[in-house]
Amino acid sequence: MLFAHDTEVALAGAAALVNTRQRESDELPDVAALDAFVEQWGWTGSRRNDVEELEAVRALRPRLRELWELDEAGVVDRVNRMLREAGALPQLVTHDDWGYHLHATTPQVPLADRMAVEAAMAFVDVVRQQELDRLSVCGADDCDDVLVDLSKNRSRRYCSTSCANRVNVAAFRARRSESG
């Protein structure tokens, strides 16, 4: 395992949240979709379950996306700002099937702030281990989703198998048409 389990889950969750905003669509169109996302990623703590909470989570997406695009100094600056803004206070907790891990807010902090802080804490580990190169944008020309490469050989280039398959099929067809 490259990072602690909670760091890997937080990084994957942050990438998934960023990727809920597509070019032409929004995978968080309403509170019900946010509820499903929160359930899928196992977010704990209080919820308002209203449009204001949904808008705050949507507003977090571009802030998180920037973390994939900045250099180390920029990431450090943004992460520190996110932690300050939320008044982060790291503490060990255990819940559900998880052993002890870090939470940096209380369960009563608004969902978007908890999401921001959890992502920021994960990026702390990424920066400390000098692993920013594991964060990238999908290699498919028609996709700008972000990804976290947790593979041992640092070979992940696509956000999903569908993007990888689409690129590979296009390359195969191009080679085939050149030779035929």
Contact map, one row per residue, 1 for C-alpha under 8 A:
111110000000000000000000000000000000000000000000000000000000000000000000000000000000000000000000000000000000000000000000000000000000000000000000000000000000000000000000000000000000
111100000000000000000000000000000000000000000000000000000000000000000000000000000000000000000000000000000000000000000000000000000000000000000000000001000000000000000000000000000000
111110110000000000000000000000000000000000000000000000000000000000000000000000000000000000000000000000000000000000000000000010000000000000000000000000000000000000000000000000000000
111111110000000000000000000000000000000000000000000000000000000000000000000000000000000000000000000000000000000000000000000000000000000000000000000000000000000000000000000000000000
101111111000000000000000000000000000000000000000000000000000000000000000000000000000000000000000000000000000000000000000000000000000000000000000000000000000000000000000000000000000
000111111100000000000000000000000000000000000000000000000000000000000000000000000000000000000000000011000000000000000000010000000000000000000000000000000000000000000000000000000000
001111111110000000000000000000000000000000000000000000000000000000000000000000000000000000000000000000000000000000000000110010000000000000000000000000000000000000000000000000000000
001111111111000000000000000000000000000000000000000000000000000000000000000000000000000000000000000000000000000000000000010000000000000000000000000000000000000000000000000000000000
000011111111100000000000000000000000000000000000000000000000000000000000000000000000000000000000000000000000000000000000000000000000000000000000000000000000000000000000000000000000
000001111111110000000000000000000000000000000000000000000000000000000000000000000000000000000000000000000000000000000110010000000000000000000000000000000000000000000000000000000000
000000111111111000000000000000000000000000000000000000000000000000000000000000000000000000000000000000000000000000000010011000000000000000000000000100000000000000000000000000000000
000000011111111100000000000000000000000000000000000000000000000000000000000000000000000000000000000000000000000000000000000000000000000000000000001100000000000000000000000000000000
000000001111111110000000000000000000000010000000000000000000000000000000000000000000000000000000000000000000000000000010000000000000000000000000000000000000000000000000000000000000
000000000111111111000000000000000000000000000000000000000000000100000000000000000000000000000000000000000000000000100010000000000000000000000000000000000000000000000000000000000000
000000000011111111100000000000000000000000000000000000000000000010000000000000000000000000000000000000000000000000000000000000000000000000000000011100000000000000000000000000000000
000000000001111111110000000000000000000000000000000000000000000000000000000000000000000000000000000000000000000000000000000000000000000000000000000000000000000000000000000000000000
000000000000111111111000000000000000000000000000000000000000100000000000000000000000000000000000000000000000000000000000000000000000000000000000000000000000000000000000000000000000
000000000000011111111000000000000000000000000000000000000000110110000000000000000000000000000000000000000000000000000000000000000000000000000000110000000000000000000000000000000000
000000000000001111111100000000000000000000000000000000000000000000000000000000000000000000000000000000000000000000000000000000000000000000000000110000000000000000000000000000000000
000000000000000111111100011100000000000000000000000000000000000000000000000000000000000000000000000000000000000000000000000000000000000000000000000000000000000000000000000000000000
000000000000000011111110111100000000000000000000000000000000100000000000000000000000000000000000000000000000000000000000000000000000000000000000000000000000000000000000000000000000
000000000000000000111111111000000000000000000000000000000000000000000000000000000000000000000000000000000000000000000000000000000000000000000000100000000000000000000000000000000000
000000000000000000001111100000000000000000000000000000000000000000000000000000000000000000000000000000000000000000000000000000000000000000000000000000000000000000000000000000000000
000000000000000000000111110000000000000000000000000000000000000000000000000000000000000000000000000000000000000000000000000000000000000000000000000000000000000000000000000000000000
000000000000000000001111111000000000000000000000000000000000000000000000000000000000000000000000000000000000000000000000000000000000000000000000000000000000000000000000000000000000
000000000000000000011101111110000000000000000000000000000000000000000000000000000000000000000000000000000000000000000000000000000000000000000000000000000000000000000000000000000000
000000000000000000011100111110001000000000000000000000000000000000000000000000000000000000000000000000000000000000000000000000000000000000000000000000000000000000000000000000000000
000000000000000000011000011111101100000000000000000001000100000000000000000000000000000000000000000000000000000000000000000000000000000000000000000000000000000000000000000000000000
000000000000000000000000011111101100000000000000000000000000000000000000000000000000000000000000000000000000000000000000000000000000000000000000000000000000000000000000000000000000
000000000000000000000000000111111100000000000000001001000000000000000000000000000000000000000000000000000000000000000000000000000000000000000000000000000000000000000000000000000000
000000000000000000000000000111111110000000000000111001000000000000000000000000000000000000000000000000000000000000000000000000000000000000000000000000000000000000000000000000000000
000000000000000000000000000001111111000000000000000000000000000000000000000000000000000000000000000000000000000000000000000000000000000000000000000000000000000000000000000000000000
000000000000000000000000001111111111100000000000000000000000000000000000000000000000000000000000000000000000000000000000000000000000000000000000000000000000000000000000000000000000
000000000000000000000000000111111111110000000000000001000000000000000000000000000000000000000000000000000000000000000000000000000000000000000000000000000000000000000000000000000000
000000000000000000000000000000111111111000000000100000000000000000000000000000000000000000000000000000000000000000000000000000000000000000000000000000000000000000000000000000000000
000000000000000000000000000000011111111100000000000000000000000000000000000000000000000000000000000000000000000000000000000000000000000000000000000000000000000000000000000000000000
000000000000000000000000000000001111111110000000000000000000000000000000000000000000000000000000000000000000000000000000000000000000000000000000000000000000000000000000000000000000
000000000000000000000000000000000111111111100000000000000000000000000000000000000000000000000000000000000000000000000000000000000000000000000000000000000000000000000000000000000000
000000000000000000000000000000000011111111100000000000000000000000000000000000000000000000000000000000000000000000000000000000000000000000000000000000000000000000000000000000000000
000000000000000000000000000000000001111111000000000000000000000000000000000000000000000000000000000000000000000000000000000000000000000000000000000000000000000000000000000000000000
000000000000100000000000000000000000111111100000000000000000000000000000000000000000000000000000000000000000000000000000000000000000000000000000000000000000000000000000000000000000
000000000000000000000000000000000000011111110000000000000000000000000000000000000000000000000000000000000000000000000000000000000000000000000000000000000000000000000000000000000000
000000000000000000000000000000000000011011111000000000000000000000000000000000000000000000000000000000000000000000000000000000000000000000000000000000000000000000000000000000000000
000000000000000000000000000000000000000001111100000000000000000000000000000000000000000000000000000000000010000000000000000000000000000000000000000000000000000000000000000000000000
000000000000000000000000000000000000000000111110000000000000000000000000000000000000000000000000000000000111101000000000000000000000000000000000000000000000000000000000000000000000
000000000000000000000000000000000000000000011111000000000000000000000000000000000000000000000000000000000011111000000000000000000000000000000000000000000000000000000000000000000000
000000000000000000000000000000000000000000001111100000000000000000000000000000000000000000000000000000000000011000000000000000000000000000000000000000000000000000000000000000000000
000000000000000000000000000000000000000000000111110010000000000000000000000000000000000000000000000000000000010000000000000000000000000000000000000000000000000000000000000000000000
000000000000000000000000000000100010000000000011111011000000000000000000000000000000000000000000000000000000000000000000000000000000000000000000000000000000000000000000000000000000
000000000000000000000000000000100000000000000001111111000000000000000000000000000000000000000000000000000000000000000000000000000000000000000000000000000000000000000000000000000000
000000000000000000000000000001100000000000000000111111100000000000000000000000000000000000000000000000000000000000000000000000000000000000000000000000000000000000000000000000000000
000000000000000000000000000000000000000000000000011111110000000000000000000000000000000000000000000000000000000000000000000000000000000000000000000000000000000000000000000000000000
000000000000000000000000000000000000000000000001111111111000000000000000000000000000000000000000000000000000011100000000000000000000000000000000000000000000000000000000000000000000
000000000000000000000000000101100100000000000000111111111100000000000000000000000000000000000000000000000000000000000000000000000000000000000000000000000000000000000000000000000000
000000000000000000000000000000000000000000000000001111111110000000000000000000000000000000000000000000000000000000000000000000000000000000000000000000000000000000000000000000000000
000000000000000000000000000000000000000000000000000111111111000000000000000000000000000000000000000000000000000100000000000000000000000000000000000000000000000000000000000000000000
000000000000000000000000000000000000000000000000000011111111100000000000000000000000000000000000000000000000001100000000000000000000000000000000000000000000000000000000000000000000
000000000000000000000000000100000000000000000000000001111111100000000000000000000000000000000000000000000000000000000000000000000000000000000000000000000000000000000000000000000000
000000000000000000000000000000000000000000000000000000111111111000000000000000000000000000000000000000000000000000000000000000000000000000000000000000000000000000000000000000000000
000000000000000000000000000000000000000000000000000000011111111100000000000000000000000000000000000000000000000100010000000000000000000000000000000000000000000000000000000000000000
000000000000000011001000000000000000000000000000000000001111111110000000000000000000000000000000000000000000000000000000000000000000000000000000000000000000000000000000000000000000
000000000000000001000000000000000000000000000000000000000011111111000000000000000000000000000000000000000000000000000000000000000000000000000000000000000000000000000000000000000000
000000000000000000000000000000000000000000000000000000000011111111100000000000000000000000000000000000000000000000000000000000000000000000000000000000000000000000000000000000000000
000000000000010001000000000000000000000000000000000000000001111111110000000000000000000000000000000000000000000000010010000000000000000000000000000000000000000000000000000000000000
000000000000001001000000000000000000000000000000000000000000111111111000000000000000000000000000000000000000000000000000000000000000000000000000010000000000000000000000000000000000
000000000000000000000000000000000000000000000000000000000000011111111100000000000000000000000000000000000000000000000000000000000000000000000000000000000000000000000000000000000000
000000000000000000000000000000000000000000000000000000000000001111111100011001000000000000000000000000000000000000000000000000000000000000000000000000000000000000000000000000000000
000000000000000000000000000000000000000000000000000000000000000111111100000000000000000000000000000000000000000000000000000000000000001110000000010000000000000000000000000000000000
000000000000000000000000000000000000000000000000000000000000000011111110000000000000000000000000000000000000000000000000000000000000000100000000000000000000000000000000000000000000
000000000000000000000000000000000000000000000000000000000000000001111111111000000000000000000000000000000000000000000000000000000000000000000000000000000000000000000000000000000000
000000000000000000000000000000000000000000000000000000000000000000001111111000000000000000000000000000000000000000000000000000000000000000000000000000000000000000000000000000000000
000000000000000000000000000000000000000000000000000000000000000000000111111100000000000000000000000000000000000000000000000000100001000000000000000000000000000000000000000000000000
000000000000000000000000000000000000000000000000000000000000000000000111111110000000000000000000000000000000000000000000000000000000000000000000000000000000000000000000000000000000
000000000000000000000000000000000000000000000000000000000000000000100111111111000000000000000000000000000000000000000000000000000000000000000000000000000000000000000000000000000000
000000000000000000000000000000000000000000000000000000000000000000100111111111100000000000000000000000000000000000000000001000000000000000000000000000000000000000000000000000000000
000000000000000000000000000000000000000000000000000000000000000000000001111111110000000000000000000000000000000000000000000100100000000000000000000000000000000000000000000000000000
000000000000000000000000000000000000000000000000000000000000000000000000111111111000000000000000000000000000000000000000000000000000000000000000000000000000000000000000000000000000
000000000000000000000000000000000000000000000000000000000000000000100000011111111100000000000000000000000000000000000000000000000000000000000000000000000000000000000000000000000000
000000000000000000000000000000000000000000000000000000000000000000000000001111111110000000000000000000000000000000000001101100000000000000000000000000000000000000000000000000000000
000000000000000000000000000000000000000000000000000000000000000000000000000111111111000000000000000000000000000000000001000000000000000000000000000000000000000000000000000000000000
000000000000000000000000000000000000000000000000000000000000000000000000000011111111100000000000000000000000000000000000000000000000000000000000000000000000000000000000000000000000
000000000000000000000000000000000000000000000000000000000000000000000000000001111111110000000000000000000000000000011001000000000000000000000000000000000000000000000000000000000000
000000000000000000000000000000000000000000000000000000000000000000000000000000111111111100000000000000000000000000011001000000000000000000000000000000000000000000000000000000000000
000000000000000000000000000000000000000000000000000000000000000000000000000000011111111100000000000000000000000000000000000000000000000000000000000000000000000000000000000000000000
000000000000000000000000000000000000000000000000000000000000000000000000000000001111111100000000000000000000000000000000000000000000000000000000000000000000000000000000000000000000
000000000000000000000000000000000000000000000000000000000000000000000000000000000111111100000000000000001000000011001000000000000000000000000000000000000000000000000000000000000000
000000000000000000000000000000000000000000000000000000000000000000000000000000000011111110000000000000001000000000000000000000000000000000000000000000000000000000000000000000000000
000000000000000000000000000000000000000000000000000000000000000000000000000000000011111111000000000000011000000000001000000000000000000000000000000000000000000000000000000000000000
000000000000000000000000000000000000000000000000000000000000000000000000000000000000001111100000000000011000000000000000000000000000000000000000000000000000000000000000000000000000
000000000000000000000000000000000000000000000000000000000000000000000000000000000000000111110000000001111000000000000000000000000000000000000000000000000000000000000000000000000000
000000000000000000000000000000000000000000000000000000000000000000000000000000000000000011111000000001111000000000000000000000000000000000000000000000000000000000000000000000000000
000000000000000000000000000000000000000000000000000000000000000000000000000000000000000001111100000111100000000000000000000000000000000000000000000000000000000000000000000000000000
000000000000000000000000000000000000000000000000000000000000000000000000000000000000000000111110001111100000000000000000000000000000000000000000000000000000000000000000000000000000
000000000000000000000000000000000000000000000000000000000000000000000000000000000000000000011111011110000000000000000000000000000000000000000000000000000000000000000000000000000000
000000000000000000000000000000000000000000000000000000000000000000000000000000000000000000001111111100000000000000000000000000000000000000000000000000000000000000000000000000000000
000000000000000000000000000000000000000000000000000000000000000000000000000000000000000000000111110000000000000000000000000000000000000000000000000000000000000000000000000000000000
000000000000000000000000000000000000000000000000000000000000000000000000000000000000000000000011111000000000000000000000000000000000000000000000000000000000000000000000000000000000
000000000000000000000000000000000000000000000000000000000000000000000000000000000000000000000111111110000000000000000000000000000000000000000000000000000000000000000000000000000000
000000000000000000000000000000000000000000000000000000000000000000000000000000000000000000001110111110000000000000000000000000000000000000000000000000000000000000000000000000000000
000000000000000000000000000000000000000000000000000000000000000000000000000000000000000000011110011111000000000000000000000000000000000000000000000000000000000000000000000000000000
000001000000000000000000000000000000000000000000000000000000000000000000000000000000000000011100011111100000000000000000000000000000000000000000000000000000000000000000000000000000
000001000000000000000000000000000000000000000000000000000000000000000000000000000000000001111000000111110000000000000000000000000000000000000000000000000000000000000000000000000000
000000000000000000000000000000000000000000000000000000000000000000000000000000000000000001111000000011111100000000000100000000000000000000000000000000000000000000000000000000000000
000000000000000000000000000000000000000000000000000000000000000000000000000000000000000111100000000001111100000001001100100000000000000000000000000000000000000000000000000000000000
000000000000000000000000000000000000000000000000000000000000000000000000000000000000011111100000000000111110100001001000000000000000000000000000000000000000000000000000000000000000
000000000000000000000000000000000000000000001000000000000000000000000000000000000000000000000000000000111111100000000000000000000000000000000000000000000000000000000000000000000000
000000000000000000000000000000000000000000011100000000000000000000000000000000000000000000000000000000001111100000000000000000000000000000000000000000000000000000000000000000000000
000000000000000000000000000000000000000000001100000000000000000000000000000000000000000000000000000000000111110000000000000000000000000000000000000000000000000000000000000000000000
000000000000000000000000000000000000000000001100000000000000000000000000000000000000000000000000000000001111111011000000000000000000000000000000000000000000000000000000000000000000
000000000000000000000000000000000000000000000111000010000000000000000000000000000000000000000000000000000001111111000000000000000000000000000000000000000000000000000000000000000000
000000000000000000000000000000000000000000001110000010001000000000000000000000000000000000000000000000000000111111100000000000000000000000000000000000000000000000000000000000000000
000000000000000000000000000000000000000000000000000010011001000000000000000000000000000000000000000000000000011111110000000000000000000000000000000000000000000000000000000000000000
000000000000000000000000000000000000000000000000000000000000000000000000000000000000010000000000000000000000111111111000000000000000000000000000000000000000000000000000000000000000
000000000000000000000000000000000000000000000000000000000000000000000000000000000000010000000000000000011000111111111100000000000000000000000000000000000000000000000000000000000000
000000000000010000000000000000000000000000000000000000000000000000000000000000000000000000000000000000000000001111111110000000000000000000000000000000000000000000000000000000000000
000000000000000000000000000000000000000000000000000000000001000100000000000000000110000000000000000000000000000111111111000000000000000000000000000000000000000000000000000000000000
000000000000000000000000000000000000000000000000000000000000000000000000000000000110010100000000000000011000000011111111100000000000000000000000000000000000000000000000000000000000
000000000100000000000000000000000000000000000000000000000000000000000000000000000000000000000000000000110000000001111111110000000000000000000000000000000000000000000000000000000000
000000000110110000000000000000000000000000000000000000000000000100000000000000000000000000000000000000000000000000111111111000000000000000000000000000000000000000000000000000000000
000000000000000000000000000000000000000000000000000000000000000000000000000000110110000000000000000000000000000000011111111100000000000000000000000000000000000000000000000000000000
000000100000000000000000000000000000000000000000000000000000000000000000000000100000000000000000000000010000000000001111111110000000000000000000000000000000000000000000000000000000
000001110110000000000000000000000000000000000000000000000000000000000000000000000000000000000000000000000000000000000111111111000000000000000000000000000000000000000000000000000000
000000000010000000000000000000000000000000000000000000000000000000000000001000100000000000000000000000000000000000000011111111100000000000000000000000000000000000000000000000000000
000000000000000000000000000000000000000000000000000000000000000000000000000100100000000000000000000000000000000000000001111111110000000000000000000000000000000000000000000000000000
001000100000000000000000000000000000000000000000000000000000000000000000000000000000000000000000000000000000000000000000111111111000000000000000000000000000000000000000000000000000
000000000000000000000000000000000000000000000000000000000000000000000000000000000000000000000000000000000000000000000000011111111111000000000000000000000000000000000000000000000000
000000000000000000000000000000000000000000000000000000000000000000000001000100000000000000000000000000000000000000000000001111111111000000000000000000000000000000000000000000000000
000000000000000000000000000000000000000000000000000000000000000000000000000000000000000000000000000000000000000000000000000111111110000000000000000000000000000000000000000000000000
000000000000000000000000000000000000000000000000000000000000000000000000000000000000000000000000000000000000000000000000000011111110000000000000000000000000000000000000000000000000
000000000000000000000000000000000000000000000000000000000000000000000000000000000000000000000000000000000000000000000000000001111111000000000000000000000000000000000000000000000000
000000000000000000000000000000000000000000000000000000000000000000000000000000000000000000000000000000000000000000000000000001111111111000000000000000000000000000000000000000000000
000000000000000000000000000000000000000000000000000000000000000000000001000000000000000000000000000000000000000000000000000001100111111000000000000000000000000000000000000000000000
000000000000000000000000000000000000000000000000000000000000000000000000000000000000000000000000000000000000000000000000000000000011111100000000000000000000000000000000000000000000
000000000000000000000000000000000000000000000000000000000000000000000000000000000000000000000000000000000000000000000000000000000011111100000000000111000100000000000000000000000000
000000000000000000000000000000000000000000000000000000000000000000010000000000000000000000000000000000000000000000000000000000000011111110000000011110000000000000000000000000000000
000000000000000000000000000000000000000000000000000000000000000000011000000000000000000000000000000000000000000000000000000000000000111111000000011110000000100000000000000000000000
000000000000000000000000000000000000000000000000000000000000000000010000000000000000000000000000000000000000000000000000000000000000001111100001111000000000111000000000000000000000
000000000000000000000000000000000000000000000000000000000000000000000000000000000000000000000000000000000000000000000000000000000000000111110011111000000000111000000000000000000000
000000000000000000000000000000000000000000000000000000000000000000000000000000000000000000000000000000000000000000000000000000000000000011111010000000000000111000000000000000000000
000000000000000000000000000000000000000000000000000000000000000000000000000000000000000000000000000000000000000000000000000000000000000001111111000000000000010000110010000000000000
000000000000000000000000000000000000000000000000000000000000000000000000000000000000000000000000000000000000000000000000000000000000000000111111000000000000000000000000000000000000
000000000000000000000000000000000000000000000000000000000000000000000000000000000000000000000000000000000000000000000000000000000000000000011111000000000000000000000000000000000000
000000000000000000000000000000000000000000000000000000000000000000000000000000000000000000000000000000000000000000000000000000000000000001111111100000000000000000100000000000000000
000000000000000000000000000000000000000000000000000000000000000000000000000000000000000000000000000000000000000000000000000000000000000011011111110000000000000000000000000000000000
000000000000000001100100000000000000000000000000000000000000000000000000000000000000000000000000000000000000000000000000000000000000000011000011111000000000001000000000000000000000
000000000000001001100000000000000000000000000000000000000000000010010000000000000000000000000000000000000000000000000000000000000000001111000001111100000000001000000000000000000000
000000000001001000000000000000000000000000000000000000000000000000000000000000000000000000000000000000000000000000000000000000000000001111000000111110000000011000000000000000000000
000000000011001000000000000000000000000000000000000000000000000000000000000000000000000000000000000000000000000000000000000000000000011100000000011111000000000000000000000000000000
000000000000000000000000000000000000000000000000000000000000000000000000000000000000000000000000000000000000000000000000000000000000011100000000001111100111100000000000000000000000
010000000000000000000000000000000000000000000000000000000000000000000000000000000000000000000000000000000000000000000000000000000000010000000000000111110101000000000000000000000000
000000000000000000000000000000000000000000000000000000000000000000000000000000000000000000000000000000000000000000000000000000000000000000000000000011111111000000000000000000000000
000000000000000000000000000000000000000000000000000000000000000000000000000000000000000000000000000000000000000000000000000000000000000000000000000001111110000000000000000000000000
000000000000000000000000000000000000000000000000000000000000000000000000000000000000000000000000000000000000000000000000000000000000000000000000000000111110000000000000000000000000
000000000000000000000000000000000000000000000000000000000000000000000000000000000000000000000000000000000000000000000000000000000000010000000000000011111111000000000000000000000000
000000000000000000000000000000000000000000000000000000000000000000000000000000000000000000000000000000000000000000000000000000000000000000000000000010111111100000000000000000000000
000000000000000000000000000000000000000000000000000000000000000000000000000000000000000000000000000000000000000000000000000000000000000000000000000011100111110000000000000000000000
000000000000000000000000000000000000000000000000000000000000000000000000000000000000000000000000000000000000000000000000000000000000000111100000000010000011111000010000000000000000
000000000000000000000000000000000000000000000000000000000000000000000000000000000000000000000000000000000000000000000000000000000000000011110000001000000001111110110000000000000000
000000000000000000000000000000000000000000000000000000000000000000000000000000000000000000000000000000000000000000000000000000000000000011100000111000000000111110110000000000000000
000000000000000000000000000000000000000000000000000000000000000000000000000000000000000000000000000000000000000000000000000000000000000000000000000000000000011111110000000000000000
000000000000000000000000000000000000000000000000000000000000000000000000000000000000000000000000000000000000000000000000000000000000000000000000000000000000011111111000000000000000
000000000000000000000000000000000000000000000000000000000000000000000000000000000000000000000000000000000000000000000000000000000000000000000000000000000000000111111100000000000000
000000000000000000000000000000000000000000000000000000000000000000000000000000000000000000000000000000000000000000000000000000000000000000010010000000000000011111111110000000000000
000000000000000000000000000000000000000000000000000000000000000000000000000000000000000000000000000000000000000000000000000000000000000000010000000000000000111111111111000000000000
000000000000000000000000000000000000000000000000000000000000000000000000000000000000000000000000000000000000000000000000000000000000000000000000000000000000000011111111100000000000
000000000000000000000000000000000000000000000000000000000000000000000000000000000000000000000000000000000000000000000000000000000000000000000000000000000000000001111111110000000000
000000000000000000000000000000000000000000000000000000000000000000000000000000000000000000000000000000000000000000000000000000000000000000010000000000000000000000111111111000000000
000000000000000000000000000000000000000000000000000000000000000000000000000000000000000000000000000000000000000000000000000000000000000000000000000000000000000000011111111100000000
000000000000000000000000000000000000000000000000000000000000000000000000000000000000000000000000000000000000000000000000000000000000000000000000000000000000000000001111111110000000
000000000000000000000000000000000000000000000000000000000000000000000000000000000000000000000000000000000000000000000000000000000000000000000000000000000000000000000111111111000000
000000000000000000000000000000000000000000000000000000000000000000000000000000000000000000000000000000000000000000000000000000000000000000000000000000000000000000000011111111100000
000000000000000000000000000000000000000000000000000000000000000000000000000000000000000000000000000000000000000000000000000000000000000000000000000000000000000000000001111111110000
000000000000000000000000000000000000000000000000000000000000000000000000000000000000000000000000000000000000000000000000000000000000000000000000000000000000000000000000111111111000
000000000000000000000000000000000000000000000000000000000000000000000000000000000000000000000000000000000000000000000000000000000000000000000000000000000000000000000000011111111100
000000000000000000000000000000000000000000000000000000000000000000000000000000000000000000000000000000000000000000000000000000000000000000000000000000000000000000000000001111111110
000000000000000000000000000000000000000000000000000000000000000000000000000000000000000000000000000000000000000000000000000000000000000000000000000000000000000000000000000111111111
000000000000000000000000000000000000000000000000000000000000000000000000000000000000000000000000000000000000000000000000000000000000000000000000000000000000000000000000000011111111
000000000000000000000000000000000000000000000000000000000000000000000000000000000000000000000000000000000000000000000000000000000000000000000000000000000000000000000000000001111111
000000000000000000000000000000000000000000000000000000000000000000000000000000000000000000000000000000000000000000000000000000000000000000000000000000000000000000000000000000111111
000000000000000000000000000000000000000000000000000000000000000000000000000000000000000000000000000000000000000000000000000000000000000000000000000000000000000000000000000000011111
